[in-house]
Amino acid sequence: MSDDANKSVEKNPITGNPLPELETVPKPIALMETVTLISLAVAVASLVLFAWIAGSLSHAWVRHFDFAIRNKVHEYATPTLTKWMILISFVGGDGLTAAAILVAPDGVLLANTRSLSGVVQTGGTSSSQPLPNVHVTLFEATHALPTIVGEATTDPSGQFTISYRNRSSSTIFFMKADGTKGVEFIAVLGPNLPALVTINELTTVAASYSMAQFLRTGVIAGNSFGLQLAAGMNDNIVAFATGQSSPVLLNSPNADQTNSLRSTRSLANLLAACVDDPDVTASLFDLTTPPGGLPPHNTAEALANLARDPGHNVDGIYALTLLSNLYAPPLVTMPDAWTVTVKVNNSGSDERDLLISGPGNLAFDRRGYAWVTNNTVQGTPCSGKFDLVFKPNGQPADGEKGTPRSPLTGGGILGAGFGVTVASHGSVWFGNFGWGNPDCDWCFPSADGNGSMSRFTLTGMPVSPPDAYQGGPVRVQGLASDANGNIWISSYGNNSVYVFLHGNPHHVVSFQQYEGSGPFDVALASDGTAWVSNSGGLPFGENPRSVAKYALVDGVLEQQFLRFLGQQLRGLSLDSHGNAWVASQGDTMIYAIRPDGTEIGQFSGGGMDAPWDTAIDGEDNVWVANFGPLDLATPPFIGRLTKLWGVNAPLGHNVGDPISPATGYTVPSAGSEVLLHNGDPLYGQGAAPSFIPMMRQTAVVIDQAGNIWSINNWKPDIDIDFGGNPGGDGIVIFVGLAPPPRPAH
């Protein structure tokens, strides 16, 4: 046998692949080696200093810093320097990292990037303690049981490293740290694996809430689209690399303008108390057991139960949060429910004429982007000339990779109201309603001026002309699009219902309703018929109010029935049985109507106050947006979200019974005044401060992760609203609160 055959071949201990012999690596030029020697000396000195000051820091962070320096040195290292670097690595006590170093034939270091380092700890903002001997598992989520990617056990400093093959997933990755006696921490990582992760109480709160609709059986499971939407919302709550609150929650319009930052810390304190005392864990399990259901298996599942039913045992949960103070500052008063919200108020521009001002309604496209109508110019009663687009996580769309850029301008946008829909072929339609003083000569669309329908591509490019489409509708409110691309239109200004056949504004059919009907919203049934709510006139509904149902038969609109009911009818939606649920603002009722036009009943409660819109979740329960009363000289309205049992109400409950508490689900302030995105007070510079972050709501829309997007349309003070400064400031997103709606038929 040859001498070469007798030589032992060194192998990488992680991959098992042969390490190249250092002498075979080509040398760079002498000048570069000199530079590298100097760099190496600086690096070694830096490492010594860093090791001295980082004794109390996590070993993973020290190792990450050390490795980053070595990687840069090796970009130009000769074989001799490479050997010295490996020696330094081992002397530094990091043999595992050094063993993972590979040197390619071209002299460029190939590091073992296929590993994830992290720490499991208890505590966050005030102090933290590593958790040793904890079993940690990295999972890839699926529709059913997740796939195990890797496992490890934490060392005495709570550190772990897990190797993996694929950095990206078509779903999401998440991690689970198994404590004792039911204590389980989790962290959601999203579709791409990071280099570092911290697993603690706060990552668990964020994961349990954002994944609440997918964490029902002890594991995270669901469709990839919904899981990735939920992961984006998780990142709005926590920064998983550090285990600290995310910049989104730490800054305006969140921070102490709402109570959610403190709510997440209070819930993290509860989990910290569970680590110290098994009796606290047992109490948490008792308090979060669903009525008639089984108790949770672990703390992560317990918080997911709480996220789905946040009004359950509120006082008992609050008492448990007071048993630890590792996360500060927490809540100082008990909330009405344990909801977690993320508020967004960035249009994408801080120009005065482009600040969010009265968002009215929204529609999601197939990517999860939210297309939002905008009423006015902030601080004025006059029509805005822009609409909005948000990413699935609530940030303004930025135009990257063929996406739209917010705010949208052009296409004849003029004071959009309640009307927005995403057509099956991809176009996005907005209805122009118009706002301003009656004598304003440019504020309103008309039959012979600025048109009432604007159209955009999914990339945000206007398709409609600069003065929008005419085609018959005047001052449009609600819109809907069917499977054939027909656009159904509530034409408030001329009491008519229109259909743009196959989305063609020049191929139109219509139905003329009774005088003063004031069509407001339209919703499509699975059989292709359309329901229309008739307001009776805005704002007070002085004319007869009704609900009508239409069918498009051989290119002609036929009215199937007309039922008079309610006061000041607004938005409506349909459940999976084809029943319509319509908001009646004037009498604070929700009317439920069967497909044949007969009435199921009329319902209130659960914090309902002058409702404006409804939404149906995946369990056929009903969510209600509350606008509040229109009476002058009344206190500023505190926005709230209402939930009612739908037609599938369980034993012991009736259809229409309230699920939300008597207050509704609110968003209290934690003490800071509400600010617009440009930093101005809500009512403008020099105005009295407002401490009401959730305002007068006109729409609730549920995304495919179960997040409820609730729209701040008008400001809280009705006197100021009617006085010329109505425009609300953004959208409040209730995280993981509702079962995702069933896919459209």
C-alpha positions, 0 to 999 in steps of 0.5 A: 500500500502507498504512504498516502493510503496509510495516512489517516484522513481528518474528518469534520466531526459534524458533517463527516466530510474529509477536511482538505489538507492545509498545505494544498490551499493556495496562498494569497499575495504577501501584502495581503498576508501582512495585512491579515497578520495585523488583523489577526493580532488585533482579533486576538487582542479583541477576543481576550478583551471581549472574553474578559468583559463577557464573562456574564454574557451568554456563551452563544453570543461570545462564540458567535462574535469569536466565529465572526472574527475568525471567518473574516480573517480566514477570507484571506488566510494562508495555510500557516495562518489557518493553522494558527487560527485553529490553534487559537480556537482550541486554546479559547475552549471552543473546540466544537466551533473550530472542528466545524471549520472547513477550508476550501481549495480556493483558500476561502473559509467555509464555516459550518453555517448549518447550525443554530445556537441559542439559550433557554432562560427564565426572565427578561427585562429586569434579570434572567437566569439560564435553565440547564439540562433542558431538552430543546427541539427544533421543529418544522410545522406541517398540517399535522404532527411537526417534523423534528429537525434537531434536538439538544440539551442545554448546558450549565449556562443554558446554551445549546447548538442544533445542526440542520440541513435546510435553512428554509421551509415552505411553512415555518420553524419553531422551537420547544424547550421542555421544562418540568411539571408542564412548563414548556417554552416555545419560540417561533422562528418563521420560514428561515432559520436564524443564527441565534435564538433565545427561548424564554417566557416572552417568546412563549407569550408571543408564540402562543398568541400569534399561533393560537389558532394553530396550537390546539392539540399540543403542537403547532400545525396548520396550512403554510399560508396561515402559519407564515402570516402568524409568524409575521405577527409573532415578530411584531411582539417579540425579537426572538434573537434576544427574547425581548419585546419587539421594536414594534411594541416598544414604539409608537403607536404601541408602547404605552399608548396601548396596554399590550406591551405591558400585557405581554410582560404580565403574562411572561411574569405568570410563566416565570412564576410557573418555573418557580412554583408547580402550584402556579402552573396547576392554577394556570391550567385550571383557569385556562381549561375551556368550558367543557374541554380538556385541560392544557398539557403545558404552559404554551397550550394554556396561553393559546387557550387564553388567547382564543378566549381572553375574557375567561377568568380574567381576574384569576389570571391577573392574580397569577401575573403578580407573583413575579416581576422579572419582566417590567414594567407590567400592567398596573390594573386588571384588563377587561380581557387578555387580548394582545393587539398590534396597532399600525398607523404608518401610511408609508409617508409622513407628508401631511396630505398622506397621513392615515385619516379615516381608514374605512374598510379593507380586503386581503389579496392572495398574498395576505396584503391588506388594501385599505380605503382612506376617507379624508386628509388628516385634520380636515373633513375633505376627501383624501386622494390616496388609499393604503396597502399593508403587508401581512404584518401591518407594515406599509407595503414598500414596492419590493419584488413586484408588490405595491407601494403605500400610499396608493395615488392616481386612478381617480381616488377621491374620498374612498368610503367602505368599498374595496374588493380584490377581484378573482383575476387580480385587480383591486377596486376602490369605491369613491364616496367623497367627504367634505363640506357640502359647498366643496366643489371638488370633494365629491365624485359625480355622474359627470365629474370624477368617477366613483370607481378606481382600479389598481393592479396587484403591483399598485399601478392605477388602471382607471384614468386620472378621473376614475371610471364613470359607468353609472355608479355615484358615490360608491360604498360597499363592493364585492367580486364574484368568481366570474370577475363581476364587480358588485357595487352599492351605488349610494348616490343614486340608490342603485345596485350595479354590476360591472360584468367581468370587471368591465366598467363599460359593460354594466347592468343595474337595478334601480331601488326605491328613493332614499334607500342609500345602498351601503354594503353588498355581500355574495352568497355561495350560490352567486346571489348578492345581499345588499344593505340599504342604509336609508340615508347617511348618517341618520337613516331617515328613509326606510331601511332594508335588506335586499337580495339579488341574482344575476340571471341571463345578464339581468339583475333580478331582486329576489326579496326586499325586507324592511328592518333596523335603523341606519343599516351598515355592513353585512356578512354571510355565514357558511349556511348563507345567513346574513348578519347585518349591523343596525347602528341606530338601534344597536342591533345585529339582525340575522336573516335566513337565505329566504329572507325570514328573520332568525332574530336580532341581537345585542350585548357583549359591549355592542354600541352602534355597530357598523360592520360584521365578520364571520369567523371559521366557526360561524361566530359573529364579530362586530365593529362598534362605531358608537353613538352619533349624539353630540355632547356625549363623552368620547367613545371608547372603541370595542370589539364584540363577539356573538355566538353564531348558528352553531352555538353549543349546548347551553348557549343561544344563537346571538348570545354575547361571548365578549365581556360586557365591555367588549374587547377594548384596548386601554391606554397604559398612560401615553397619549395617542400620536399620529405617525409623524409624532403629532397629537391625535387632534393636532398640534396644540390640541388636548391629548387623547388617551383612547387608542381604539376609536370609532370602528367601521370594519372588522376583517379576519385574516388567515392566521386569525388576526382581526383587523379592526379599523379606527375610522373616526376619532373618539370625540363626536363633536370634533368629528362633526366639527371638521376633524374626523379622520381616525389614525390606523388599524388595531390588530387583535392577535390570534383572536378568531378562527380563520374564515373559511375560504371563499366559495 
